[in-house]
Amino acid sequence: MSESIQLKQNIVVRARPDVLYRLALEPRRRVKWDKNFVSAEYEGGDGRLANNVLVRFKFPRRLLGLAFTAKYGQLQAPQRGGWESVRHVGPLEKLTQAWSFKPMPGGTEVTLSMNARVRYKWIRAPIERVLNNMLVSTLIELQRTVDAQGAQLMEDMGKEIAEKQKAEQKAAKEAARAAKKKR
């Protein structure tokens, strides 16, 4: 007797939809920031994000280390995209993930939906808790990743400005010394 689980969360992220689309859906980029995946690799093909492309995902040990194959679908860059498991994933008959990116002033509204079909009724509640924690942590990590990139950019710009000011001060001191010597 299978049971359905449907989860959905929204978050506003200060980034452009195209940047978030690539971070969330490109497997190699996703595995770098999302702690819910240990690995994500394209199966065969040219290794590009496209509809009907198969990707091999692996969860970390805290999520039982399950590995599964998913097929990408509904890709419409940069508005939406997602994937669904090809076969069962441990106690789940099917697992799907859908992303939606809606531009708005000051950033992008990101919606992440997860749907699952649990094989057994008795395991529905714990699996729902795990999937909900996974969903929320994924959105928080996405926000942190974008903020970290922005913070790094601001730090680099600050260093660059400080170096320019230092160079200008040094040039002004040298000019003052040269003017003093001419007197």
Secondary structure, 3 states (H helix, E strand, C coil): CCEEEEEEEEEEECCCHHHHHHHHHCHHHHHHHCCCCCEEEECCCCCCCCCCCEEEEECCHHHCCCEEEEEEEEEECCCEEEEEECCCECCEEEEEEEEEEEEECCEEEEEEEEEEEECCHHHHHHHHHHHHHHHHHHHHHHHHHHHHHHHHHHHHHHHHHHHHHHHHHHHHHHHHHHHHHHC
